């Protein structure tokens, strides 16, 4: 556990303290618990944002899976139909 000293705007502090006290019924240590939870949420949101950016970049970049891409549906089916018909002759 670590002890930190921070400067916070008076109005923000007062509202945060009131909300934290209500949420935790004013139990001992409510302020430290609330700040810890807020910091944890902040870290998790940033981690999720990094993951999201990485995945979006992969989608933009694309992945080569060795599949021959077809420009339109008919290319795929015309080739199959021709193979089937020529095999039957």
JOLIN-V86327 format. One record per pair of residues at least 4 apart in sequence whose ideal C-beta (glycine too) atoms are under 7 Angstrom apart, sorted by the first residue. I is the first residue (numbers start at 1). J is the second residue. D is the distance in whole Angstrom. If there is no record, write none. Layout:
i = {I	I}
j = {J	J}
d = {D	D}
This chain:
i = {8	8	9	10	11	12	13	14	15	16	17	17	18	19	20	20	20	20	21	21	23	24	24	24	26	29	30	31	32	33	34	35	36	37	38	39	40	41	42	43	44	45	46	47	48	49	50	51	52	53	54	55	56	57	58	70	70	71	73	74	75	76	77	78	79	80	81	82	83	84}
j = {12	13	13	14	15	16	17	18	19	20	21	31	22	23	24	30	31	34	26	30	34	30	33	34	30	33	34	35	36	37	38	39	40	41	42	43	44	45	46	47	48	49	50	51	52	53	54	55	56	57	58	59	60	61	63	75	76	75	77	78	79	80	81	82	83	84	85	86	87	88}
d = {6	5	7	6	6	6	6	6	6	6	6	6	6	6	6	5	6	3	5	6	7	4	6	7	6	6	6	6	6	6	6	6	6	6	6	6	6	6	7	6	6	6	7	6	6	6	6	6	6	6	7	6	6	6	7	4	5	6	6	5	7	7	6	6	6	6	6	6	6	7}
